[in-house]
Amino acid sequence: MFYETVKNKPRIASLVRELDLGCENIQPEESGMHVGIIGTRKNVEKIDLRGCDFTMLDDLKVVLAERNLKTLHLSGASLHHVTLSIHEEDRPMFALREVLNLLPNWPRLE
């Protein structure tokens, strides 16, 4: 419902400053929707994303690089595993080199 609302109402979408998103079981469709949400929220400053299907990581990097972020938290763990306190999937979403390449895009990052 949130996705459809902000997709169809740009004035509401422009008010969004923070996104807290997560994949229940890390599926391509859910990850694609999250990439779409991030990609259309031009004024977002803070993103907390838990889980992203590996097929969507390149698209995610593109939309993240376009945002002027202050805060970013990425976790490779799905919401299902976080809820159950299973941490073997709590791995980085991107390699350190990939994150370092993205850093120049976020001069306001705290």
N, C-alpha and C positions, 0 to 999 in steps of 0.2 A: 504494500500500500504506500509506504514512504517513497519507494522508487518511482512509482507511477505519479504520485503527487508532485514531486520535485522535477520529474521529467516533463510534465505537462504544464507546470506553472513556474516559469523562470523567475518571477518576482519572489516567490517563496524560496526557490532554490538559492537566490542571491543572499538570503538571510542566513544560510547554513554556514557556521564557522567551525563546528566540530563534528567529526564522524567517528562513531564507535561501531565497527563492523566485525563480523566473525562468521566463519563457515561452520555449520553444525558438523558436517562430515567431509568437508573439502571436496566439492564436486565442481566440474567446469562451469555449469550453468550458474551456480551461486557465486562463484568467483567472478564470472563475467559480469554479473549484475553489480557486484561491488566495484569492479573497474569502471563500469558505466556511471555509477553514482559518483565516484571520485572524479571522473573525467568531466562531468557536467557541473560540479560545484566549484566555480571559479574563485570564490572567496573563502574557501575552507582554509583554516590555519592549523588545525590539529586533527591528526588521523591516528586512530588506534585500530589496527587490523590484525585479526587472529585467523590465520589460515588462508591459503590461496592455492588453487590447483596449479601445478607446475606448467600446464599448457598456457596459463594466463600471465605468467611472471613477466614476460617481455612487454606485454600490454600494460601491466601494472607499473613497470618502471617508466614507461612513456608518460602515463598520466601523473605519476608522482613528480616527475621532473618538471612538469608544467605548473605545479602548485607552488605558491609562495608560503611554505610551511614554517611554523614556529615550533611545532611539536610533532614527532612521529614515533610511533611504537609499532613494530612489526614482529609477529610471532608465527612460527611455522606450525604451531599446535592448533588443532581444531577446537571449537567450543566444547565438543563432546569430551575430548581428552582433558581440557582444562577443568570442566565440571567434575570429572571423576578423579581429578588430581593425578592423572597419568602424565608423566613428564618426559617419557622417552621420545615423544614427538615434538617436544619443545626445542626445536632446532631453529637456527636462523633462517629467515625466508630467503635472504640473498647472501652471497659470498661477500666477504669484507671488501674485496676489490670493487664489486658492483656498488656497494654503499659509498665508498670513497669517490667513485666516479659521479655519483649523484649529488654529493655534498655541495659543489659549487652552485647548484640550482636553488639552494635554500640558504641565502645569506642571513635570514632571520632565525634560523634554527637555534633553539636554546639547549 
